[in-house]
Amino acid sequence: MANTFKSKTFDGSSTNADTLMTVYTVPSSTTTIVLGLTLCNITTSNIEITTTLTKNSGDNVHIAKLAAVPAKASLEIMTGNKYVLETSDILKVKSNVANSLDTTLSIMEIT
């Protein structure tokens, strides 16, 4: 089994408000460990973010729901915990304000 550290980014400067955007989908034959997720408010106003995980079993769960992120600030979630994602699991984020949220995900893929 190979362990590969990666980062995935999502530029939220051209996204609609209240639209779940896919940050990461676990590839086939892969297990992924989430090391951290940083959400950055790139606007001058406060925003609320929601992060969801869609499991390959069909379950949809919130990691964060309507969490407040102050203007020009970042929020780190999924840090310090062990999140195991399996093949076809999908991590998504959304903001209540259009063009407001940059995302950085740090992971280790096990293949």
HUWOWO-V696965 format. One record per residue. N is the residue number from 1. RES is the residue in one small letter. PSI is psi in degrees with one decimal (NA if undefined). D_CENTER is the distance of its C-alpha to the mean C-alpha in whole Angstrom. Layout:
# HUWOWO-V696965
N & RES & PSI & D_CENTER
N & RES & PSI & D_CENTER
This chain:
# HUWOWO-V696965
1 & m & 132.6 & 25
2 & a & 137.8 & 23
3 & n & 123.7 & 20
4 & t & 121.7 & 19
5 & f & 136.6 & 16
6 & k & 160.5 & 14
7 & s & 142.1 & 11
8 & k & 133.5 & 9
9 & t & 153.8 & 9
10 & f & 118.7 & 9
11 & d & 110.7 & 12
12 & g & 20.3 & 12
13 & s & -6.5 & 15
14 & s & 53.1 & 17
15 & t & 153.4 & 15
16 & n & 156.5 & 16
17 & a & 146.6 & 16
18 & d & 33.2 & 14
19 & t & 121.5 & 13
20 & l & 123.1 & 10
21 & m & 133.2 & 9
22 & t & 123.6 & 8
23 & v & -38.4 & 5
24 & y & 137.2 & 7
25 & t & 128.1 & 10
26 & v & 125.6 & 12
27 & p & 166.1 & 16
28 & s & 151.9 & 19
29 & s & 33.6 & 21
30 & t & 140.4 & 18
31 & t & 138.0 & 16
32 & t & 135.3 & 13
33 & i & 124.8 & 13
34 & v & 124.9 & 10
35 & l & -29.2 & 11
36 & g & 153.4 & 9
37 & l & 120.7 & 6
38 & t & 128.9 & 8
39 & l & 123.5 & 8
40 & c & 123.0 & 11
41 & n & 114.2 & 14
42 & i & 13.2 & 16
43 & t & 177.1 & 18
44 & t & 12.1 & 21
45 & s & 157.4 & 21
46 & n & 148.0 & 19
47 & i & 166.0 & 16
48 & e & 134.1 & 14
49 & i & 153.9 & 10
50 & t & 135.2 & 9
51 & t & 129.2 & 6
52 & t & 154.5 & 8
53 & l & 122.0 & 8
54 & t & 112.1 & 11
55 & k & 154.6 & 14
56 & n & -14.5 & 16
57 & s & -11.2 & 19
58 & g & -9.8 & 18
59 & d & 137.3 & 16
60 & n & 121.5 & 14
61 & v & 150.0 & 13
62 & h & 134.6 & 11
63 & i & -40.9 & 9
64 & a & 139.8 & 10
65 & k & 118.1 & 12
66 & l & 41.3 & 14
67 & a & 135.0 & 13
68 & a & 133.7 & 15
69 & v & 113.9 & 14
70 & p & 162.0 & 18
71 & a & 135.0 & 19
72 & k & 28.3 & 18
73 & a & 168.3 & 16
74 & s & 154.0 & 13
75 & l & 125.4 & 11
76 & e & 123.0 & 10
77 & i & 165.7 & 9
78 & m & 26.1 & 9
79 & t & 134.9 & 12
80 & g & -10.9 & 15
81 & n & 163.5 & 14
82 & k & 109.2 & 14
83 & y & 119.3 & 12
84 & v & 121.8 & 13
85 & l & 139.5 & 12
86 & e & 169.0 & 15
87 & t & 130.7 & 16
88 & s & -2.2 & 15
89 & d & 146.8 & 12
90 & i & 129.8 & 9
91 & l & 127.2 & 5
92 & k & 153.2 & 5
93 & v & 156.8 & 5
94 & k & 158.1 & 9
95 & s & 153.9 & 11
96 & n & -2.2 & 15
97 & v & 133.0 & 16
98 & a & 147.0 & 17
99 & n & 45.1 & 16
100 & s & -8.2 & 14
101 & l & 114.1 & 11
102 & d & 145.4 & 10
103 & t & 135.3 & 7
104 & t & 125.1 & 7
105 & l & 127.4 & 6
106 & s & 129.0 & 10
107 & i & 166.3 & 11
108 & m & 121.3 & 14
109 & e & 134.2 & 15
110 & i & 117.1 & 19
111 & t & NA & 21
